[in-house]
Amino acid sequence: MKIFGFIHALLLLNFVFVVRTDDPQGPPDGANRRSNVAPESNLRKQIAEDDSEENDKSSQETLNIYSPIKLVKAPDLSQEKDPQKVSEMLSDILEKHSKWIEKMEEEIKEIDNENPEDVNAAPRELTPEEIEAHNLYENAMYNLNRTNPNREEAYLMMERAAKMGNRRAQAQFAWFRFLGYPMSNIDLKFAYDTFKKLADEGFPEAHMGLGLMYATGIGVNVSQAKALVHYTMAALGDNSWAQMALGYRYWAGVSVASSCEKALDFYRRVATKVAAEVTFSGGPATHRIRLLDEVENSGMSSGILDNDLIEYYQLLADKGDVQAQVGLGQLHYQGGRGIPLDHYKALQYFSQGAVAGNAIAMAYLGKIYLEGSENIKADNVTAFKYFKKAAELGNPVGQSGLGIMYLQGKGVPKDTAKALSYFTQAADQGWVDGHLQLGNMYFSGIGVKRDFKMAYKYFNLASQSGHVLAYYNLGQMHAIGLGMIRSCPAAVELFKNVAERGRWGEKLMLAHQDYRAKKPKSAFMQYILMAELGYEVAQSNVAFLLDKGDIGLFRDHTEELVRALQFWSRAAAQGYSAAQVKLGDYHYYGLGTGIDYETAAAYYRMASDQQHNAQAMFNLGYMHEQGLGMKKDWHLAKRCYDLAAETSNDAKVPVALALIKLQLLFKWESLKNSPLGIIFHLDENIASNWDLYLITVLTLILGFTIWLMRPPQQQPGGAPEQRQQQPQPQPQVEQERNARVPPEEEVQ
């Protein structure tokens, strides 16, 4: 009967909407108002445009759900001048709708009588096998969500639970087979069949899987309409991935009309869940590595520490180097840079540093004991002791730690005045937690007078250090307009930033590990999932892998280039300058699209103006030089070349060569305009191929020069006559006598 009530209300709203839209008084300017267009026709048109021929049948079945609802076209009442006729027409419409609703009531009652449900019946008891499958699923999920998960063990438990019939395990196992990790090969048919079966039963995770497959065309034909339907169903089931996918689509206008408010709603839901899970440590760090940057800038560090360097730091720490101990402790405490998050190892390194009197080590020991972890029990007394020692040495981490303990009353009586004092001391030294907590106090009016402007100031300072909660609080203020003018775009940007810092962000690192392990297909599947969620890094990496052509999931490389163009476009729209340059290259060379020099120049100019990309500046210079997509202008070409050299040292050598060429062109042009220029008009064939003739002449001159400069060939023996003509060495006495003879006497 809940369904009946919902349909009843929906029909009444539909009637009110029809009557209200067609105002009996007509438009104020007297123009004819257009009657409402049935939404069914729009939906049919959208699906017809998005679906392929193979999906037309299923699309028609989808539309059949609208068949019981008869859309009554409202008359154009603005043309009626007689109020009595208008009233009669409205009465007729109301009577028709009332009869229709009564008929629907009877049909729904018949359905309820045919399928009675006892809402008060006790839930069915689970069988021992179902209990075992449920426990296996819960243990597998716990293993996956641990600080250091054992993915292989979780995979095996999930597989057993799925085979035993656990629906949630089946959905998760289908994701394993779709992504190809951690121990499975990619099986798209298995994933699709499982998703389809579970989606029919209403599982949000299965709807998300189908939405991803239809959106990307992996395993099925592309259908953005079906993708949108499945994403929406999953989002209604509170699936965070689907909410992010819809938030990105409405934010960027991907296959839907751009809507900032809808994007704000979806992103805020996910950001709220992420913010609620933020720990005192801030959670594990996630490095966003662009594969294109790794290839083109091989000298640039990706942030991942080399194993030899880690071993070197460990050796220094074992020898008592305090800085190495504290550094390794921070790496294990936060995780990232190739080092797994491990609070127990962090505790060991910080303990060594604290013995040596290091204030940072003491402060971080306080953070570890204040919050606790999987294998470290929380201890407020020990945490307060270490925070106190660090604060006495002037450490801002210790000061903010004491402030939190006094603010929340952990191990000490609540004292907002002391908390405010410690937070202020930490903030004065630029510590991010001090800024964040001061912002919270001013925002909530705890211990101070509520002041949204001061809260915004401190949240903004904390956001500059990348604190997730600072982004979230700023997003809330921008979304509501607290202490500032409301800004939906700013709120969406902030909530998107928070949402992308959820636990699922680790898939970026897993995908990069698979790529380094020569498993491009598995890396691609994980990257394309994150790309659909709106991660710019994942979008550029998907485009990079498609551009290389190592995936093997599509018909040929031409299709891969078309898809790569799409993801380069999405990454470029989020401000990635290298993607903008790639878009220019694709339109310049006709990769995945037709050759279009004007569009190529537009993308190069975008990367040059917005991101000061040296490659884009150089390309613009060349296009100005050749007159491709724009008017030939050697002065502008030189300006672009000079800007490229000023922007990047790597561009200096190519720019120098380009400027030499440009100078030669200037000389050549001046020569053509001189009296000697008549020779260029003798024969059009010669004039049009002058560069080939010039290269030939220069080659002949170079060959003749090399022939003249060749070394003389020495013969091993020589002729007998030549050997006889060689002077014989004189005896030593004869040489001395000749040396004593004066030149005059020798002549005589």
C-alpha positions, 0 to 999 in steps of 0.5 A: 500500500505504500506503493499505492500511496506514492503513485497516488501522490505522484498522479495528483502532483502531475495533475496540479502541474498540468493545471498550474502550467497552463494558466487560464489567464494566459501569458502576460504579454498575450503571446501563445504559451506552448503546451507541455511536451510529454516527457515520454517522447523526450526520453525516447529521443534520448535513449534512441540517440544514445543506444546502439541497434543492439540495445533498441529492444531493451530500451523499448522494454525500459519505456514500457514502465510508463505505459500505465500512466496515460499522459493527458495533453493539457489544452491551451486555455490561454485561448479561451475568453469565456471563464465559464468554458474554462471552468467546465474544461477544468472540471472535465479534466479533474473528473477524468483524472479521478476516474483514472485514479480510482481504476488504478486503486482497484488494480493495485488492490487486486495485486495486493490481494494476489500477493499478500505480505505479512509485515509482522511475520518474523524474519526467516532464520538463516541456515548454518551455510548462510551464516558461514557465508555471511561470516566469510563475507564480513571477514573478507571486508574487514580484511580489505578495510584494514590498514594493511589488508591481505588482499589475496586472503580476502579474495579467497574468502570472498570467492567462498562466500559467493559460491555459498550464495551470499549476494553481497559477496557475489557483488563484490566478487563480480567487481574483483573479476571486472577489475582483475585484482588481486588474484583473478583474470578479467572476466567481463561476461561473468561480471556482467551476468552477475551484475545483471542478476543482482541488479534485478534484485536491487543491489546498489553495487550491482547497479553501479557495475552495470552503470560503469559497463554501459558508460564505458562500453566495456563488455557491452555496447555504450549506452549513456542513458542506461548508464545514467539509470543504473548510476541513479539506482545505485546512488539511491541505494547510498552507493558512494561511487555512484554518487561521485559518478553522478556528481561529476556528470552533473558538474562537467555536463557529461551526457546530462545538462550541467547542473551545479546544484545537483552536483553539489547534492551528490558530492556533499553526500559523499564528502560527509561520509569521508569527513566522518571517517577522517582520523586524527592522523588524517588517514593514509596518503595517496600519491596521484601519479600521472603516467604521461609525466613519468614518461616525458619527465623521467628525471622528475620524481614521482614521490615513490621512495627507492628501496635502496634509499629506504634501506639507507635511512633504516641503516642510519636509524639503526645507528642512532641518527635521530633525524632518520628515526623521526623521518621513518616514523612519520612515513610509517605513521602517514603511509605513502611514498612506497611505504605502507602505513604501519603505526606499530613501526612508527611507534618504535621509531618515534620511541627511539627519537623520544629517548634522544629528546626529540620534540617531534617524536614525543608529539607524534607518540602522543598522537599515536596513544591518543587515538590508538590503532589496530595493535596499539591501545589508546592511552590518554595518560601516556598521550598527555605525558608526551604532548606535555613534554613536546609542548614544553619544548615549543613543538606545535604538534604537542601544543595542538594535541594538548588543546584537543585533550582539553577541548574534548576532556580526554584524560583531563577536565574540559577547559575551553580556555586552555584549549584556545590558548594551546591552539593559538600557540600552535597556529602562530607557528603555522601548524595545520591542526591549530588552524583547523581547531581554531576555525572549529571553535569560531564556527561553533562558538565554543569558548569564543564568540561565534564569528564566521569570518574568523572561522573562514580565515582559519579554515582557509589557512588549514586548507592551504596545508591540504587538511581534508576537514578544512576543505569540508568545512569550507565547502559547507560555508560556501554551500550555505553562504556563512560568512560570505556570499554563497557560491555553488561552484566553489562548494562543489570544487571543495566537496569534490576534493574531499570525496576524492580523498576517500578510502577508494583513492588507494585504487590509484596506487594499486593501478600504478603498481599493476602498471609497473608490474607489466599488467596494463589491462588490470591497471586500465580497468582500475583507472577507468573506474576512477576516471568515471568517478571524476579523478583527473589523474585517472582520466589522463592515465586512461587516455595514456594507456589507450594512446599506447594501444596495450589494452587489447579490450577494443576492436583496433587502435583506431577505436582506442584513439577515439576513446583516448580523445574523450578522456584527454578532453575530460582531463583537459577540462579539469585543467591538466595542461599536458592533456590540453596539448595532447588534444591539440596534437590529436587534432593536428595529426588527425588522431581519433578525429579529423585534421583541424588546425584551428582547433589544435591551435585553440587547445595549444593557446589554452594550455599556453595561456592558462598553464604556461605550458612550454610545449604549447608555446613552441607548437603555437610558434611553429603554427604561426611560422607555417600559417597553419590554422592561423595567419602566417606571422613570423614575428608572433612565431618568434615571440612564442619561441622566446616565451617557450625558452623563458618558461622551460630550460628544456626548450632552450635548444629546440628554440635556438634551432627554431630561431636559426631556421626563422632567421634563415627564412627572414634572409631568404624572404629578403633575398626574394624581394631583392633584385636577385629575386628574379631567379625565383620566378624563372620556373615554378617547379624550381621555385616550389621545390627550392628546398630540395635543390638547396639540400642537393647543392649543400650535399655536393659541396659537403662531399667535395669538401670532405674529398679535399680534406681527406688524409694522404695515403702512405705507401709501405715501401716506395720505388727503388729510385726514391729509396736511393735519393733519400739522404744517408746519415753522416758519421758523427765526426763528419757532422762536427767538422762540417759544423766548424767550417765557416760558411765563406770557407765552405763556398770557396 
